[in-house]
């Protein structure tokens, strides 16, 4: 039809292409989205009561209303197979499906309450679905039959290739409006909303978030049917984008937000209109920026912008380039590993520091033993210690570097430590990477390591003097050696005191700093600037050959730094990838928040949450909710062989942390309020795991996670992997995206030798081009989920986006 329209002389054309919009209802809507995905001549599309995810609906046991409209072929397959489940077994399946849907509804209660449709969802809509489910199951049709029929009748539908989310990404960034009934039984609104949220980055990455809309008709309630308000919204949408008519009737489309606005398009008929637009920068400026620069613009420290006379909203390509390329000032330490003071003197320094740290942070909030001595450095390597100088005391970046002796240029591996650790703790890794030919570099993250030695805790041990200049080995002050030796002997609470208090200041709005992840990611950009000035760094295609590996907090920094700076050619975040917003929604936020507890407790005290809440009831509700959540991922847990551990030991760890934080007065409201100030744009997705990962694409990325880790739940990690992999596969680089899940023996949030083996040889593969027995094990995923053994006695499952896509 579009071919025919292109031949007519009464059809408007732009650059010889007909100006065509497409709108369809129900089946017509499904055709609309498929045609718009495959034909770029469709300038704007508006499918009505049709958008869905067939794969999700089958998994969520909400497939029956759609299948009933197509029942003849499904019945035919049942008959050809000799009949379906009968009698008591059929009744049991029906009851199981009913119970499962109830769990699903509980997981979306916030959305239903916001839209004001929860009663209808739990009542009339569920009655429709239950009736259709019983009808189909009594015919012998179940989930297995659905899969068989769709696989033959609609190939590549259930595997995602031709399902709703993929089609939407193919339409992007052209204008698209989805219109759905709030309580429709064939296109469940929670499925539609999930698809919308998971795919809107395909618009926002191009600065076109305002071209994506979702209208949900809510009052009066309706099920699978059309209505005047949906028709009017679609009509104005097509007028605006096909005719360019921006007037009073179409302007409502320009005022929507990602979190939605209530709307009454027709008197007596109302709904909610959501937009893909959730951008911190002005649209005109964002159109000029690459996806990586958009991330960078959100990460530049606020106090740095203030000193440069800039505002975040007005950042453009030119001033971002200037900020990113400011010449580094590097000061080399005279002695890399000096000898510390006598043991007795060190003990006095440690005790004094411990007392002051406890007073500063409010006591021993997380008592754990210290780490002991500074690890031994390989004396056969060439070591270098120095400092990148900043404008302010907290901006000085201590560096420790190692490489093989002798001339020659080398690829770089930046190795980042976790919470409560330091660059010296990374010495064993620096040894290994340097021995294998890298220039290995590690830094202290913000307010950790040498940067934790604040003047208010010990002016002699502090990294900087009263005027902010660097010091070591000066008369009347402790040497660099004492600073390192004392740090190694401190308890974990004392090592974290400066870090926790910096986050508290950030969460309470007392500073412009963002010490949790963001500011350290900016420091990595500064380290890259410095590395680009060295004559021993290997370059290729006008880029330095730099990779980055980080553990826990270091992994979070790794993914953000790699997302905003293409000079990082390959990245390997370990036990760190997660989706903060998902974990908040899934009541699994406490293990991460506990590591940052001082800031969240301060915010809870400010909000008075403890006085308002019913803590015991909240703890029980959260526990029950997580139990429901686990049942939705049982297939994944079974495939990895970790279901017992996830339902047992991991849940016990999460429950203990959840109880601890809630008894401090911290709940979901406090979590959101704290993150929104301390880490802006994290919970709305702009700087969360999925956004950072997709900004890395199609560069090589390896994620390594613990199967039963409580801080980075594996179901969240796999969800991110699945929702992000098309950013690699559509560029023909699916083999560059890998996820390694450690399964046996079971571990929680901890590093392990197989993680580090995978990260090391992944970077060797992509930065050195090495192909040997160590790197070959990473060249393919685990066929059919079969465990792989990278290190004797340690096994896991390796996912590869290319193989998963195939």
C-alpha positions in Angstrom: 0.0 0.0 0.0 2.8 2.4 0.8 4.4 1.6 -2.6 1.1 2.5 -4.2 0.7 5.7 -2.2 4.3 6.7 -3.2 3.1 6.6 -6.8 0.2 9.0 -6.4 0.6 12.7 -7.1 -1.9 13.8 -4.4 0.3 12.4 -1.5 2.7 14.8 0.2 6.3 13.9 -0.1 9.5 14.8 1.7 12.7 14.1 -0.3 10.7 11.8 -2.6 9.3 9.8 0.4 5.6 9.8 1.0 4.4 11.4 4.3 2.6 8.5 5.8 1.3 7.7 9.2 -0.2 4.5 10.4 -2.8 3.8 13.0 -4.4 0.5 13.8 -6.9 -1.0 16.3 -6.2 -4.3 18.1 -5.0 -6.7 15.3 -4.6 -3.6 13.1 -2.4 -2.1 15.8 -0.2 -5.2 15.8 0.1 -4.9 12.1 0.9 -1.2 12.5 3.9 -1.7 14.8 5.3 -4.5 12.6 5.0 -2.5 9.4 6.4 0.7 11.0 9.3 -1.3 12.3 10.1 -2.7 8.9 9.4 0.3 6.7 11.0 3.7 7.5 8.6 5.4 5.2 6.1 5.2 8.0 6.8 8.6 9.5 4.7 8.2 12.6 2.8 5.2 14.1 0.0 4.9 16.6 -1.1 1.3 17.5 -4.2 1.1 19.7 -5.0 -1.6 22.2 -2.3 -3.8 20.6 1.1 -3.3 22.1 2.2 -6.3 24.2 5.0 -8.7 24.8 3.9 -12.2 23.8 7.0 -13.7 25.6 6.2 -11.9 28.8 2.5 -12.8 28.7 3.2 -16.5 28.3 5.7 -16.4 31.2 3.2 -14.4 33.3 0.3 -16.9 32.6 -1.7 -14.1 30.9 -1.7 -15.6 27.4 -5.2 -17.1 27.4 -7.3 -13.9 26.4 -5.2 -13.5 23.2 -5.0 -17.2 22.4 -8.7 -17.6 22.7 -9.2 -15.3 19.8 -7.0 -17.7 17.8 -8.2 -20.9 19.4 -8.7 -23.1 16.3 -5.1 -23.7 15.4 -4.2 -24.2 19.1 -7.0 -26.8 19.4 -5.8 -28.5 16.3 -2.3 -28.9 17.7 -3.7 -30.3 21.0 -5.8 -32.9 19.0 -2.7 -33.8 16.8 -0.8 -34.4 20.0 -3.5 -36.7 21.4 -5.2 -34.3 23.7 -4.1 -32.2 26.6 -4.2 -32.2 30.4 -7.5 -33.4 31.8 -9.3 -33.7 35.1 -7.7 -32.9 38.4 -4.4 -32.1 36.6 -6.1 -29.4 34.6 -7.8 -28.0 37.7 -4.4 -27.9 39.4 -2.8 -26.0 36.5 -5.7 -23.5 36.5 -5.3 -22.9 40.2 -1.5 -22.5 39.8 -2.0 -20.0 37.0 -4.5 -18.0 39.2 -2.0 -17.9 42.1 0.8 -16.9 39.8 -1.1 -14.0 38.3 -2.0 -12.8 41.8 1.8 -12.6 42.5 2.3 -10.6 39.3 -0.4 -8.1 40.3 1.3 -7.6 43.7 4.5 -6.7 41.9 2.8 -3.9 40.0 0.7 -2.4 42.8 2.5 1.0 42.6 1.6 1.4 38.9 -2.0 0.3 39.4 -2.5 2.6 42.4 -1.0 5.5 40.5 -3.4 4.9 37.6 -6.3 4.3 40.0 -7.2 1.0 38.5 -6.1 -1.6 41.1 -9.7 -2.6 42.0 -10.5 -3.3 38.3 -7.3 -5.2 37.7 -7.8 -7.4 40.7 -11.5 -7.7 40.0 -13.1 -7.5 36.5 -9.9 -8.0 34.5 -8.8 -11.0 36.5 -12.3 -12.5 36.0 -11.9 -12.1 32.2 -8.5 -13.7 32.3 -9.5 -16.5 34.6 -12.5 -17.4 32.5 -10.4 -17.5 29.3 -7.6 -19.4 31.0 -10.1 -22.1 32.2 -11.7 -22.3 28.8 -8.3 -22.8 27.0 -6.9 -25.2 29.5 -10.0 -27.3 29.4 -9.4 -27.6 25.7 -5.9 -28.9 26.5 -4.0 -25.7 25.7 -1.2 -24.8 28.1 2.1 -22.9 28.0 3.9 -25.7 26.1 1.2 -25.8 23.4 1.3 -22.0 23.1 5.1 -22.2 22.5 4.7 -24.9 19.8 1.9 -23.1 17.9 3.5 -19.6 18.0 6.8 -21.1 16.9 5.2 -22.6 13.8 2.6 -19.9 13.1 4.7 -16.9 14.0 8.4 -17.8 13.9 10.6 -15.5 16.0 7.7 -14.1 18.0 8.4 -15.7 21.4 12.2 -15.5 21.0 11.8 -11.7 21.0 13.0 -10.9 17.4 9.5 -10.0 16.2 7.9 -9.2 19.6 6.8 -5.8 20.9 10.1 -4.5 22.5 12.2 -5.3 19.4 9.7 -3.8 17.1 9.6 -0.6 19.1 13.4 -0.3 19.0 13.2 -0.6 15.2 10.7 2.2 15.0 12.9 4.5 17.1 13.5 7.4 17.0 10.5 8.1 14.7 7.3 9.3 16.5 5.3 6.5 18.2 2.2 6.7 20.4 0.9 3.6 22.2 -2.7 3.8 23.3 -4.0 1.1 25.6 -7.0 0.4 27.9 -6.1 0.5 31.6 -7.8 -2.8 32.4 -7.5 -4.5 29.0 -7.2 -8.3 29.4 -5.5 -9.0 26.1 -2.8 -6.3 26.4 -2.1 -6.2 30.1 -1.1 -2.6 31.0 1.8 -3.8 33.2 3.2 -5.6 30.2 2.7 -2.5 28.0 4.3 -0.2 30.6 7.2 -2.6 31.0 7.9 -2.5 27.2 7.6 1.3 27.2 10.1 1.7 30.1 12.6 -0.9 28.7 12.7 0.7 25.2 12.4 4.4 25.7 16.2 4.7 25.7 16.1 4.0 22.0 14.5 7.5 21.7 16.3 9.3 24.5 19.7 8.2 23.3 19.0 10.2 20.1 17.6 13.2 22.1 14.1 12.3 20.8 12.4 11.2 24.0 9.6 13.7 23.3 8.6 11.6 20.2 7.5 8.6 22.3 4.2 8.5 24.2 2.0 6.0 26.0 -1.6 6.9 26.7 -3.5 4.7 29.2 -7.3 5.1 29.3 -8.3 4.8 32.9 -11.7 6.4 33.8 -14.3 5.2 33.2 -12.6 1.8 33.2 -12.6 -0.2 30.1 -11.2 -3.5 29.0 -10.2 -4.5 25.4 -12.1 -1.8 23.6 -11.6 1.5 21.8 -12.8 4.9 23.1 -13.1 8.5 22.0 -10.3 9.8 24.2 -7.8 7.3 22.7 -9.0 8.2 19.2 -8.6 11.9 19.9 -5.1 11.6 21.4 -4.0 9.6 18.3 -5.6 12.1 15.9 -3.7 15.0 17.5 -0.5 13.0 17.6 -0.6 12.3 13.8 -1.6 15.9 13.1 1.4 17.1 15.0 4.0 14.8 13.4 2.6 14.5 9.9 1.2 18.0 9.3 3.5 19.9 11.7 0.4 21.4 13.4 1.5 22.7 16.8 -1.5 24.4 18.2 -3.7 24.4 21.4 -5.1 21.0 20.4 -1.7 19.3 20.0 0.4 21.1 22.6 -0.5 18.7 25.4 1.9 16.2 23.7 4.8 18.5 24.4 4.2 18.9 28.2 4.3 15.3 29.2 6.9 13.6 31.4 8.4 10.2 31.8 6.5 9.7 35.1 3.2 10.6 33.4 0.6 13.3 33.7 -3.2 12.8 34.2 -5.2 13.9 31.2 -8.9 14.4 30.2 -8.9 14.6 26.4 -12.6 14.2 26.2 -15.1 15.4 28.9 -15.8 12.5 31.2 -13.0 10.3 29.7 -9.6 10.5 31.3 -6.2 8.7 31.4 -2.5 9.1 31.9 -0.1 10.2 29.2 3.6 9.2 29.6 6.5 10.5 27.5 9.9 8.9 26.8 11.5 12.2 27.6 13.4 12.2 30.9 16.5 14.2 30.0 18.5 16.5 32.3 19.8 18.6 29.5 17.9 20.9 27.2 16.8 19.2 24.0 18.6 21.5 21.7 21.9 20.8 23.4 21.4 17.1 23.7 20.9 16.7 20.0 24.5 17.8 19.6 25.9 15.3 22.1 26.9 11.7 21.6 25.4 9.1 24.0 28.7 9.0 25.9 28.8 12.8 26.2 25.3 12.8 27.6 26.4 10.5 30.4 29.5 12.6 30.9 27.4 15.8 31.2 25.5 14.2 34.0 28.7 13.1 35.8 30.8 16.3 35.8 31.1 17.3 39.5 28.9 20.2 40.5 31.6 22.1 42.3 33.8 21.9 39.3 31.1 23.3 37.1 30.6 26.2 39.6 34.4 27.0 39.5 34.3 27.0 35.7 31.2 29.2 35.6 29.1 26.5 33.9 25.7 25.0 34.6 24.8 21.4 33.8 21.7 22.3 31.9 23.7 24.4 29.4 26.6 22.0 28.8 27.3 21.5 25.1 29.8 19.6 23.1 32.4 22.3 23.1 32.6 23.0 26.9 32.4 19.3 27.6 35.4 18.8 25.4 37.3 21.5 27.3 36.4 20.0 30.7 37.3 16.5 29.5 40.7 17.6 28.1 42.0 19.9 30.8 45.7 19.2 31.0 46.6 17.0 34.0 49.2 18.0 36.6 51.0 15.0 37.8 53.3 15.0 40.8 55.6 11.9 41.2 56.4 10.6 44.7 60.1 10.3 45.4 59.7 6.9 47.0 57.2 4.3 45.9 57.3 2.0 48.9 59.0 3.8 51.9 59.5 2.1 55.3 57.0 3.1 58.0 57.6 4.1 61.6 58.3 1.7 64.4 55.5 -0.8 65.2 54.8 0.8 68.6 54.4 4.2 67.1 52.0 2.9 64.4 49.8 1.3 67.0 49.4 4.6 68.7 48.5 6.3 65.4 46.0 3.6 64.6 44.3 3.8 68.0 44.1 7.6 67.8 42.7 7.5 64.3 40.1 4.8 65.3 38.8 7.0 68.2 38.4 10.1 66.1 36.8 8.2 63.2 34.2 6.7 65.6 33.4 10.1 67.0 33.1 11.6 63.5 30.8 8.9 62.1 28.7 8.3 65.2 30.4 5.1 66.5 31.2 1.6 65.2 28.4 1.2 62.7 29.9 -1.8 60.9 32.7 -3.4 62.9 35.0 -5.6 60.9 38.7 -6.4 61.3 41.3 -4.4 59.4 43.2 -5.7 56.4 46.7 -5.9 58.0 49.9 -5.3 56.0 50.3 -3.7 52.6 50.5 -6.5 50.1 53.9 -7.3 48.6 54.8 -5.8 45.3 56.8 -7.7 42.7 60.3 -6.2 42.9 61.0 -7.4 39.3 58.6 -4.8 38.0 59.0 -1.1 37.6 56.7 0.7 40.1 55.6 4.3 40.1 53.6 6.3 42.6 52.2 9.8 42.0 49.3 12.2 42.3 47.0 13.9 39.9 46.5 17.3 41.4 43.1 18.9 41.6 41.6 22.3 42.4 40.4 21.2 45.8 41.8 18.8 48.4 39.2 16.1 47.6 40.2 16.2 44.0 43.8 15.0 44.3 43.9 11.5 42.9 46.6 9.1 44.3 47.9 6.6 41.6 50.0 3.5 41.8 51.4 2.0 38.6 53.4 -1.1 37.6 54.9 -2.4 34.3 57.7 -4.6 33.0 61.1 -3.0 33.0 62.6 -1.8 29.7 61.4 0.3 26.8 58.3 -0.2 24.7 54.7 0.9 24.6 52.0 -1.1 26.5 48.3 -1.3 26.7 46.8 0.0 30.0 44.6 -1.8 32.5 43.0 0.5 35.1 42.1 -1.6 38.2 39.6 -0.1 40.6 39.0 -1.3 44.2 35.8 -1.8 46.2 34.3 -0.2 49.3 36.6 0.1 52.2 39.6 -0.9 50.2 42.4 1.0 48.4 44.8 1.0 45.5 47.4 -0.9 47.7 44.9 -3.7 48.1 45.0 -4.1 44.3 48.8 -4.7 44.3 48.4 -8.5 43.7 46.3 -7.6 40.6 48.8 -5.0 39.5 51.5 -7.6 39.8 49.6 -10.1 37.5 48.5 -7.6 34.9 52.0 -6.0 34.7 53.7 -9.4 34.5 51.5 -10.2 31.4 52.5 -7.0 29.6 50.1 -4.3 30.8 50.8 -0.9 32.2 48.7 -1.6 35.3 47.2 1.4 37.1 45.2 1.8 40.2 43.8 4.8 42.0 42.2 5.5 45.4 38.4 6.1 44.9 36.9 9.2 46.5 37.4 9.4 50.3 39.0 5.9 50.4 42.7 4.9 50.8 45.0 7.9 51.1 42.0 10.1 50.3 40.3 8.9 53.6 43.0 10.4 55.7 41.2 13.7 56.5 42.8 16.5 58.4 40.0 16.4 61.0 40.9 12.8 61.8 44.7 13.2 61.9 46.5 16.3 60.4 49.8 14.4 60.4 48.5 11.5 58.4 46.4 13.7 56.1 47.2 13.7 52.4 47.0 17.4 52.1 48.1 20.4 54.2 45.9 23.1 55.6 46.3 25.1 52.4 45.3 22.1 50.3 48.7 21.1 48.9 50.0 17.6 48.8 52.5 16.4 51.4 54.6 13.4 52.2 57.8 13.0 54.2 57.7 16.6 55.4 59.3 17.6 58.7 56.8 17.4 61.6 54.3 15.2 59.7 53.8 11.5 59.1 55.4 10.0 56.1 53.7 8.4 53.1 54.8 5.1 54.6 53.0 5.8 57.9 49.8 6.8 56.0 49.8 3.5 54.1 50.7 1.4 57.1 48.0 3.0 59.4 45.4 2.6 56.7 46.2 -1.1 56.3 45.7 -1.6 60.1 42.4 0.3 60.5 39.1 -1.4 61.2 36.6 -1.2 58.4 34.4 1.4 60.1 37.5 3.7 60.6 38.5 3.3 56.9 35.0 4.2 55.9 34.5 7.2 58.2 35.5 9.9 55.7 33.6 8.2 52.9 30.4 7.8 54.9 30.5 11.4 56.1 31.1 12.7 52.6 28.0 10.8 51.4 26.0 12.1 54.4 26.9 15.7 53.4 25.9 14.9 49.8 22.5 13.3 50.8 21.7 16.2 53.1 22.4 18.7 50.4 25.4 20.2 52.2 27.8 19.8 49.3 27.8 19.6 45.5 29.8 16.4 45.7 28.5 12.9 44.7 31.1 10.7 46.3 29.2 7.5 45.7 30.4 6.3 42.2 29.8 9.5 40.2 32.8 11.6 41.3 35.2 8.7 41.1 34.0 8.0 37.6 35.0 11.6 36.7 38.4 10.9 38.3 38.8 8.0 35.9 38.3 10.5 33.0 41.1 12.6 34.5 43.3 9.6 34.8 42.7 8.9 31.1 43.7 12.4 30.3 47.0 11.8 32.2 47.6 8.4 30.5 47.2 10.0 27.1 50.3 12.2 27.9 52.6 9.3 28.7 55.0 8.0 26.0 54.8 4.4 27.2 51.1 3.9 26.4 50.1 1.9 23.3 47.8 3.7 20.8 45.8 2.2 18.0 43.5 4.0 15.5 44.1 7.3 17.3 42.9 5.9 20.6 44.9 4.7 23.6 44.6 1.0 24.3 43.0 1.2 27.7 40.8 -1.3 29.5 39.2 -1.0 32.9 38.4 -3.6 35.6 36.7 -2.9 38.9 35.5 -4.9 41.9 32.1 -4.0 43.6 32.2 -0.2 44.0 35.1 -0.2 41.5 32.9 -2.1 39.1 30.2 0.5 39.3 32.7 3.2 38.6 34.1 1.1 35.7 30.7 0.9 34.0 30.0 4.6 34.3 33.5 5.7 33.3 33.4 3.3 30.2 29.9 4.5 29.4 31.0 8.2 29.2 34.5 7.8 27.7 35.2 5.9 24.5 38.9 5.9 25.3 38.1 2.8 27.5 38.3 0.2 24.8 37.1 -2.7 26.9 35.5 -3.0 30.4 35.1 -5.8 33.0 33.0 -4.8 36.0 33.0 -7.5 38.7 30.1 -8.1 41.2 28.8 -4.7 40.5 26.3 -4.5 37.6 22.8 -3.9 38.9 19.6 -1.8 38.4 19.1 0.3 41.5 15.5 1.2 40.6 14.5 -2.5 40.0 16.1 -3.5 43.3 14.1 -0.7 45.1 10.9 -1.9 43.5 11.7 -5.5 44.2 12.4 -4.8 48.0 16.0 -5.9 47.5 17.6 -2.6 48.2 18.8 -3.1 51.8 22.1 -5.0 51.2 23.5 -2.1 49.0 22.0 0.6 51.2 23.5 -0.9 54.3 27.0 -0.2 52.9 26.0 3.5 52.7 23.9 3.5 55.9 25.1 6.8 57.5 23.7 8.9 54.7 20.4 7.0 54.6 20.0 7.1 58.4 20.5 10.9 58.3 17.9 11.3 55.6 15.4 9.0 57.6 15.9 11.1 60.7 15.3 14.3 58.7 12.1 12.8 57.2 10.9 11.4 60.5 10.1 8.1 58.8 10.6 5.9 61.9 7.8 7.7 63.8 5.4 7.2 60.9 6.0 3.7 59.8 4.9 0.3 61.1 8.4 -1.3 61.0 7.3 -4.9 61.8 4.6 -4.9 59.2 7.0 -3.3 56.6 9.5 -6.1 57.2 6.9 -8.8 56.8 5.5 -7.2 53.6 9.0 -6.9 52.1 9.8 -10.5 52.9 6.5 -11.7 51.4 7.0 -9.6 48.4 10.5 -11.0 47.8 9.1 -14.5 48.0 6.7 -13.7 45.2 9.5 -12.1 43.2 11.6 -15.3 43.5 8.9 -17.4 42.0 8.9 -15.3 38.8 12.6 -16.2 38.2 12.5 -19.9 39.2 13.4 -21.0 35.7 16.6 -18.9 35.8 17.6 -20.2 39.2 16.9 -23.8 38.2 19.0 -23.4 35.0 21.9 -22.1 37.0 21.5 -24.7 39.7 21.2 -22.1 42.5 17.6 -22.1 43.5 18.2 -23.6 46.9 20.9 -21.0 47.7 18.8 -18.1 46.4 15.7 -19.1 48.3 17.8 -20.0 51.4 21.1 -18.3 52.3 20.7 -15.3 50.0 17.3 -14.5 51.3 18.5 -14.8 54.9 21.2 -12.2 54.1 18.7 -9.8 52.4 16.2 -10.3 55.2 18.8 -9.5 57.9 19.9 -6.3 56.1 16.3 -5.3 55.4 15.5 -5.7 59.1 18.6 -3.7 60.1 17.8 -0.8 57.8 14.1 -0.6 58.5 14.8 -0.6 62.2 17.0 2.4 61.6 13.9 4.0 59.9 15.0 3.6 56.3 12.3 2.4 53.9 11.6 2.8 50.2 10.6 6.4 50.5 13.9 7.2 52.3 15.8 5.2 49.7 14.3 7.2 46.8 14.8 10.6 48.6 18.4 9.9 49.4 19.4 8.6 46.0 17.6 11.5 44.3 20.0 13.9 46.1 23.1 11.9 46.5 23.0 10.3 43.0 20.6 12.3 40.8 19.2 10.6 37.8 20.1 7.1 39.2 16.6 5.9 40.0 15.0 7.4 36.9 17.3 5.3 34.7 19.5 7.9 33.1 22.6 6.8 35.1 21.5 3.4 36.2 23.1 0.1 35.1 21.2 -0.4 31.8 21.9 3.1 30.5 25.6 2.9 31.3 25.9 -0.5 29.7 24.2 0.5 26.5 26.5 3.6 26.2 29.5 1.1 26.2 28.1 -0.8 23.2 29.4 -2.1 20.9 32.8 -2.0 22.7 33.7 -5.2 24.6 32.1 -5.7 28.0 32.3 -8.6 30.4 30.1 -8.6 33.5 31.1 -11.1 36.2 28.6 -11.7 39.0 28.0 -14.1 41.9 25.0 -16.4 41.4 23.7 -15.9 44.9 25.1 -12.4 45.5 22.7 -10.3 47.7 23.8 -6.8 46.6 23.6 -7.5 42.8 20.7 -10.0 42.5 21.4 -12.2 39.6 17.8 -12.0 38.2 18.4 -8.2 37.9 21.7 -8.7 36.2 20.3 -11.2 33.7 17.4 -8.8 33.0 19.9 -6.0 32.2 21.9 -8.4 30.0 18.8 -9.4 28.1 17.4 -5.9 27.7 20.7 -4.4 26.6 22.2 -7.1 24.3 20.5 -5.7 21.2 22.8 -2.7 21.5 25.6 -5.1 20.6 23.9 -7.5 18.3 22.4 -4.9 16.0 26.0 -3.7 15.4 27.1 -7.2 14.6 29.2 -7.3 17.9 27.2 -9.7 20.0 30.4 -11.6 20.8 31.7 -8.5 22.6 29.1 -8.8 25.3 29.5 -11.5 28.0 28.1 -12.3 31.4 29.8 -14.8 33.6 27.8 -16.1 36.6 29.7 -17.9 39.3 27.6 -20.8 40.6 29.7 -23.5 42.3 30.8 -23.5 45.0 28.1 -21.0 46.0 29.2 -17.4 46.9 27.5 -14.2 47.8 28.9 -10.7 47.4 32.6 -11.5 47.2 35.4 -11.6 44.7 36.6 -15.0 43.5 39.5 -16.3 41.4 37.3 -17.3 38.4 35.9 -13.7 38.2 39.4 -12.3 38.2 40.6 -14.9 35.7 37.7 -14.0 33.3 38.3 -10.3 33.6 42.1 -10.5 33.1 41.9 -12.7 30.0 38.9 -10.8 28.6 41.1 -7.6 28.6 44.1 -9.6 27.2 41.8 -10.7 24.3 40.5 -7.3 23.4 43.5 -5.1 24.2 46.4 -7.3 23.2 44.7 -9.6 20.7 46.0 -12.6 22.6 44.5 -16.0 21.6 45.8 -18.8 23.9 44.4 -21.5 26.1 43.4 -18.9 28.8 41.5 -16.6 26.5 39.9 -19.4 24.4 37.6 -20.4 27.2 35.9 -16.9 26.9 35.4 -17.1 23.2 32.1 -19.0 23.4 29.3 -19.0 25.9 28.0 -22.0 27.8 26.0 -24.0 25.2 22.6 -24.7 26.7 23.7 -23.3 30.0 26.3 -26.0 30.6 28.7 -24.9 33.4 32.2 -23.9 32.4 35.3 -24.3 34.6 37.7 -21.4 34.2 39.7 -22.2 37.4 39.9 -25.7 38.8 37.2 -26.3 41.4 35.3 -23.2 40.5 32.5 -23.2 37.9 29.9 -20.9 36.4 27.8 -20.2 33.4 29.1 -17.9 30.6 26.4 -16.0 28.6 27.4 -14.6 25.2 25.0 -12.1 23.5 25.7 -13.4 20.0 24.9 -16.9 20.9 21.9 -15.9 23.0 20.6 -13.9 20.1 21.1 -16.7 17.6 
